[in-house]
Amino acid sequence: PAAAETAAPPSRRRRQAGAPWHLGATAYGAGRGTAAIIGAGIAGCTTAHALAERGWQVTLYDRAAIASGASGNPQGVLYPRLTADTSSFGAINLAALLFAQNYYREYWRDGLGSDCGVLLLPETAPHAEQLRRIAAHHPAAIARLVEAPELAAIAGLPLAADCGLLLPGLGWLDPAAVCRRLAGHPRITLARAEIVALSPHATGGWQLEDARGATTGPHDIVVLANAAELARFEQTRHLPLKTIRGQISVCPATPASAKLRTVICGAGYLGPAVNGRHTFGATYELSATHLEVSSDGHRENLARLDATDPRLAAALGVPDLAQLSGRAGLRCVTPDYLPLVGPAPIEHRMLETFAPLRRDARAAIPHPGSYWPGLFIHGGHGSRGLSHAPLCAALLADLIEGRPRPLARDLVIALNPARFLIRALKRGQR
């Protein structure tokens, strides 16, 4: 799908950094060469498709299958986190929303989900006020405040909430179906292998080693898009990532719940019924890594649904835990909850070059950053991979080829994977 030119918000004036740490990565020109993408979830598949569309020959590696990880849930919600300010966080989420609306239009048209809208319900009185500020900060076509009398008409069933924030251009998708379509590009080859190590090849590019000790390559460029395992490689172990387990639950629809017309989000979420079943959730379990579906997870998801809106939970009745199925996956989250998109920094060189930042966070250092040639990162989306990945994949393809970016310069810097090394230096933590 074509990039949405409206994705970039207006540029804002910001103090220029005293050290150009975000510069220095090699650009590779348009569509010339081979690319290896590690990870076949939504981040990997959007990246593979973006590069294949530009002429790259892409090999997409995954140890299992397409969308076998967190991107394999039966129903994924398109839900960026809008804000009522001009922060980088809010601007990136708004840009992702606008880009994704255009990107997924053909998928909705072809029945791989629905642009039925997403309705956010407040969890507390301060949260309700925050939703009101967000509505005032954006056009109604992006976010609109809905008061109680209109809530039931939009949702399709009665709700206890007094107000909600409607995101009318969003909805849900079948993430695995989206990934399969993206990976079906004729210039993408699928390879089932667990890649455990990367090394620069003597003739240039990168050689990959799998869990059996077999090697492949060289590939001109490599993109790491393997979610919770992003930091498993020697070149990326410095990344300060958190793993959060998430379990979703699936239950039969009731006559009352089958009337739901839109996705409802709050303390948890509930999607409209598909083939007579609802998907809802999801748990947030820090550092847990097991993937077994548990009754405790189902209980937590039911409690989250009741906290979202008791009348919504009542519409489902009291499902027997034995009736519930589910799925668990591992999310990869960064400290600032923004994705990692860009070249992979060379840790020891960055720490040496920008060491003066330990003494003076505004030190003028006339040197660019140091990045591994041909090694890039796309990940850290947490639970918002569907929302962020299309824009981030387009941005990464532009960075790889040295093209103009679909985001303002300060927002590109806010996504650079080296940002955490620089922040740690400025805080005296490295």
C-alpha positions in Angstrom: 0.0 0.0 0.0 1.1 3.5 -0.7 2.5 5.7 2.1 0.2 8.3 3.4 1.7 11.7 3.0 -0.4 13.0 5.9 1.4 10.7 8.3 4.0 13.4 9.3 2.7 15.9 11.8 3.8 19.5 11.6 7.4 20.0 12.6 8.0 21.6 16.0 10.9 23.8 17.0 13.2 22.0 19.5 16.6 22.7 20.9 19.2 21.1 18.6 21.2 18.4 20.1 24.8 19.2 21.0 26.0 15.8 19.8 25.0 14.4 16.4 24.8 10.8 17.7 21.9 10.0 15.5 23.9 10.4 12.3 26.5 8.1 10.9 24.6 5.1 9.5 25.3 3.8 6.0 22.6 4.3 3.4 22.3 1.6 0.7 20.5 3.2 -2.2 17.3 2.1 -3.8 16.4 -1.6 -4.1 19.9 -2.9 -4.6 20.7 -6.1 -2.8 19.6 -8.8 -0.5 17.9 -8.3 2.9 17.4 -10.8 5.7 14.5 -10.1 8.1 14.6 -12.0 11.4 11.1 -12.5 12.8 7.9 -13.0 10.8 5.5 -11.1 13.0 3.8 -7.9 12.1 7.1 -5.9 12.4 9.1 -8.3 10.3 6.3 -8.8 7.7 5.7 -5.1 7.2 9.4 -4.5 6.9 9.9 -7.4 4.4 7.0 -6.1 2.3 8.3 -2.5 2.3 11.7 -3.6 1.1 10.4 -6.0 -1.4 8.2 -3.3 -2.9 11.3 -1.3 -3.4 13.1 -4.0 -5.3 15.1 -5.8 -2.5 15.3 -9.6 -2.5 14.1 -10.5 1.0 14.5 -13.7 3.0 12.2 -13.7 6.0 13.4 -16.0 8.8 11.4 -17.4 11.7 11.9 -20.4 13.9 8.2 -21.4 13.6 5.9 -19.9 11.1 4.4 -16.6 10.0 2.8 -14.8 13.0 3.6 -17.6 15.4 4.3 -15.2 18.2 2.3 -12.3 19.6 1.1 -11.4 16.1 -0.9 -14.6 15.9 -3.9 -13.6 18.0 -7.2 -14.1 16.2 -8.2 -10.5 16.6 -5.9 -7.5 16.9 -7.0 -4.0 17.8 -5.7 -1.0 16.0 -5.3 1.4 18.9 -2.5 4.0 19.0 -2.2 6.1 22.2 -3.2 9.6 21.5 -2.3 12.5 23.8 -3.5 16.0 24.4 0.0 17.5 24.1 2.7 18.1 21.5 5.2 15.5 22.8 7.1 13.2 20.5 5.1 10.3 22.0 1.8 11.8 21.0 3.0 13.0 17.6 4.4 9.5 16.7 1.2 7.8 17.8 -0.9 10.3 15.7 1.3 9.7 12.7 1.0 6.0 13.1 -2.8 6.2 13.3 -3.0 8.3 10.1 -0.6 6.0 8.3 -2.3 2.8 9.5 -5.8 4.0 8.4 -4.6 4.2 4.8 -2.4 1.1 5.0 -5.1 -1.3 6.2 -7.9 0.0 4.0 -7.5 -2.8 1.5 -7.3 -5.4 4.2 -10.6 -4.2 5.7 -12.1 -4.1 2.2 -11.1 -7.7 1.7 -12.7 -8.9 4.9 -9.5 -9.4 7.1 -11.1 -7.3 9.8 -13.4 -4.3 10.2 -12.9 -0.6 10.5 -15.8 -0.6 13.0 -14.2 2.1 15.2 -12.6 1.8 18.6 -14.4 3.2 21.7 -12.3 4.1 24.7 -14.1 4.1 28.1 -12.6 5.9 31.0 -11.3 3.9 34.0 -11.5 6.8 36.5 -12.8 10.4 36.7 -9.3 11.8 35.9 -9.1 9.5 32.9 -12.4 10.8 31.7 -11.1 14.3 31.8 -8.0 13.2 29.9 -10.2 11.7 27.1 -12.1 15.0 26.9 -8.7 16.9 26.5 -7.7 14.4 23.8 -11.0 15.0 21.9 -10.5 18.8 22.1 -6.9 18.4 20.8 -7.9 16.5 17.6 -10.4 16.8 14.7 -13.6 14.7 15.1 -12.5 12.5 12.2 -9.7 11.3 14.4 -11.1 11.3 17.9 -14.6 12.4 19.1 -16.0 12.5 22.6 -19.3 10.6 22.9 -21.6 11.2 25.8 -23.9 8.6 27.5 -27.0 9.0 25.3 -25.0 8.2 22.1 -22.8 5.5 23.6 -25.3 2.7 23.3 -26.1 3.6 19.7 -22.4 3.4 18.8 -21.6 0.3 20.8 -24.8 -1.5 19.9 -25.6 -2.4 23.5 -26.1 -0.5 26.7 -23.1 0.6 28.7 -22.6 2.0 32.2 -20.1 4.6 31.3 -21.0 8.3 31.1 -18.7 9.1 28.2 -16.2 7.6 25.9 -13.7 8.6 23.2 -14.5 7.3 19.7 -11.7 6.7 17.2 -13.9 6.3 14.2 -11.3 5.3 11.5 -9.9 2.4 13.4 -11.0 -1.1 14.3 -9.6 -4.7 14.3 -7.7 -7.0 12.0 -6.7 -10.7 11.8 -3.0 -10.2 12.4 -1.9 -13.6 11.1 -3.9 -13.1 7.8 -2.3 -9.6 7.4 1.1 -11.1 7.9 0.6 -13.9 5.5 -0.6 -11.5 2.8 2.4 -9.2 3.3 4.8 -12.2 3.2 3.3 -13.4 0.0 5.2 -10.8 -2.1 7.0 -12.5 -5.0 10.4 -11.0 -3.8 10.0 -12.5 -0.3 11.3 -16.0 0.5 10.3 -17.7 3.7 12.9 -19.6 5.7 12.2 -21.6 8.8 15.2 -21.3 11.1 16.0 -20.0 14.5 18.8 -17.4 14.0 21.0 -17.3 17.1 24.1 -15.3 15.9 25.1 -12.7 13.4 28.6 -11.9 12.2 30.1 -9.6 9.5 31.0 -11.5 6.4 34.6 -11.2 5.0 33.2 -10.0 1.6 30.7 -7.6 3.2 27.2 -8.0 4.5 26.2 -10.4 7.3 26.3 -14.1 7.9 23.6 -15.7 10.0 23.9 -18.8 12.1 21.0 -20.9 13.2 20.4 -23.1 16.2 21.7 -26.1 14.4 25.0 -24.4 13.6 24.2 -23.9 9.9 25.1 -20.6 8.3 23.5 -18.6 5.6 24.5 -15.4 3.7 26.0 -13.1 3.2 23.0 -10.7 3.2 23.6 -7.1 2.3 21.5 -5.9 5.2 19.8 -7.6 8.2 16.7 -6.3 10.1 16.1 -7.6 13.6 12.4 -7.8 14.1 12.1 -10.7 16.5 10.2 -8.9 19.3 11.0 -10.3 22.7 14.2 -11.8 21.4 15.6 -8.6 20.0 18.4 -8.5 22.6 19.6 -12.1 22.2 22.4 -11.1 19.8 25.8 -9.8 20.8 25.2 -6.6 18.9 22.0 -5.8 20.7 22.4 -7.1 24.2 22.7 -3.5 25.5 19.1 -2.7 24.6 17.0 -2.1 27.8 14.0 -4.2 26.8 11.3 -5.7 29.0 9.3 -8.8 28.2 5.6 -8.8 29.1 3.5 -11.9 28.8 0.0 -11.3 27.5 -2.9 -13.8 27.4 -6.1 -13.3 25.5 -9.3 -15.2 26.1 -12.0 -16.4 23.6 -15.5 -17.2 24.5 -18.9 -17.9 22.8 -21.0 -14.8 22.1 -24.4 -14.5 23.8 -27.5 -13.0 22.1 -26.8 -9.8 24.0 -23.0 -9.6 23.3 -23.5 -10.4 19.6 -25.0 -6.9 19.2 -21.6 -5.3 19.9 -20.7 -3.1 16.9 -17.3 -1.7 17.8 -14.2 -2.5 19.7 -14.4 -1.4 23.4 -11.2 -0.6 25.2 -10.6 0.3 28.9 -9.0 -1.7 31.6 -9.3 -4.5 29.1 -10.8 -4.8 25.6 -13.6 -6.7 23.9 -13.9 -7.1 20.1 -17.1 -7.7 18.1 -18.0 -11.3 17.7 -16.5 -13.1 14.7 -18.0 -16.5 13.8 -19.9 -16.5 17.0 -17.0 -15.9 19.3 -15.5 -12.9 21.1 -11.8 -12.2 21.8 -11.0 -10.2 25.0 -8.1 -9.5 27.3 -5.4 -9.1 27.9 -3.1 -9.8 30.8 0.1 -7.9 31.4 2.6 -10.1 33.2 6.1 -8.6 33.5 9.0 -10.9 33.0 6.8 -14.0 32.6 7.8 -16.1 29.7 5.6 -19.2 29.7 3.1 -19.5 26.9 0.6 -22.0 28.5 -2.9 -20.6 28.6 -4.1 -20.6 32.3 -7.4 -20.3 34.1 -5.8 -17.5 36.2 -5.3 -15.6 33.0 -8.9 -16.1 32.0 -10.1 -14.9 35.4 -7.9 -11.8 35.1 -9.3 -11.0 31.7 -12.9 -11.4 32.9 -12.1 -9.0 35.8 -10.6 -6.5 33.3 -13.7 -6.7 31.2 -15.9 -6.0 34.3 -13.6 -3.1 35.2 -13.9 -1.7 31.7 -17.7 -1.6 31.9 -19.9 -3.9 34.1 -22.7 -3.9 31.6 -20.3 -5.0 28.9 -19.3 -7.9 31.2 -22.9 -8.6 31.9 -23.7 -9.0 28.2 -21.2 -11.9 28.1 -23.0 -13.5 31.1 -20.7 -15.6 33.4 -18.9 -17.8 31.0 -17.7 -21.2 32.3 -13.9 -21.2 32.3 -14.1 -24.6 30.6 -15.8 -22.8 27.7 -12.9 -20.4 27.3 -10.0 -20.9 24.9 -7.1 -18.5 24.5 -3.6 -17.7 23.5 -0.5 -16.3 25.1 2.4 -14.3 23.6 5.4 -12.2 24.7 5.4 -8.5 24.1 8.7 -6.5 23.8 8.5 -3.1 25.5 11.0 -0.2 25.7 11.4 2.1 28.8 9.7 5.0 26.9 7.1 2.9 25.3 8.2 4.0 21.8 9.4 1.5 19.2 13.0 0.9 18.1 13.4 1.9 14.5 16.7 2.5 12.8 20.4 1.3 12.6 21.9 -0.8 15.4 24.5 1.2 17.3 28.0 -0.2 18.1 27.8 0.0 21.9 31.5 0.4 22.8 32.2 3.0 20.2 29.1 5.1 21.1 30.2 5.1 24.8 33.7 6.1 23.9 32.7 8.9 21.4 30.1 10.4 23.6 31.7 9.9 27.0 31.8 13.8 27.5 28.0 13.6 28.0 28.6 12.1 31.4 30.0 15.4 32.6 27.9 17.8 30.4 24.7 16.5 28.9 24.8 19.5 26.4 28.4 18.9 25.4 29.2 19.8 21.8 30.7 16.7 20.3 31.6 17.1 16.6 31.4 13.4 15.7 28.6 11.3 14.3 27.4 8.1 15.9 28.8 4.6 15.2 26.5 2.0 13.8 26.9 -1.5 12.5 26.9 -1.3 8.7 23.8 -3.0 7.3 22.3 -4.0 10.6 18.9 -2.5 11.5 16.3 -2.9 14.2 12.5 -2.8 14.1 10.7 -3.7 17.3 9.7 -2.7 20.8 6.0 -2.2 19.9 4.6 -3.7 23.0 0.9 -4.4 22.4 0.6 -1.9 19.6 2.4 -3.6 16.7 -0.6 -3.4 14.4 -0.8 0.3 15.0 2.8 1.2 14.7 4.5 -1.3 12.4 3.3 0.0 9.0 4.7 3.5 9.6 7.8 2.2 11.2 8.5 -0.2 8.3 8.1 2.6 5.8 10.4 4.8 7.9 13.0 2.0 8.2 13.0 1.4 4.5 13.6 5.1 3.9 16.5 5.1 6.4 18.0 2.1 4.7 17.9 3.6 1.3 18.7 7.2 2.4 15.4 8.6 1.2 13.3 11.4 2.7 11.5 10.3 5.8 7.8 10.1 6.4 8.3 11.7 9.9 9.8 14.9 11.1 13.5 14.8 12.0 13.0 15.0 15.8 10.5 12.1 15.7 13.0 10.0 13.7 15.6 10.7 16.4 13.0 9.8 19.1 12.8 6.3 17.6 16.5 5.7 17.1 17.7 2.6 18.9 20.8 4.4 20.2 18.7 6.8 22.3 19.0 4.7 25.4 22.8 4.6 25.3 22.9 8.4 25.0 20.3 8.9 27.9 22.3 6.5 30.1 25.5 8.6 29.4 23.7 11.8 30.3 22.4 10.4 33.5 25.8 8.9 34.5 24.5 5.4 34.3 27.1 4.1 31.7 
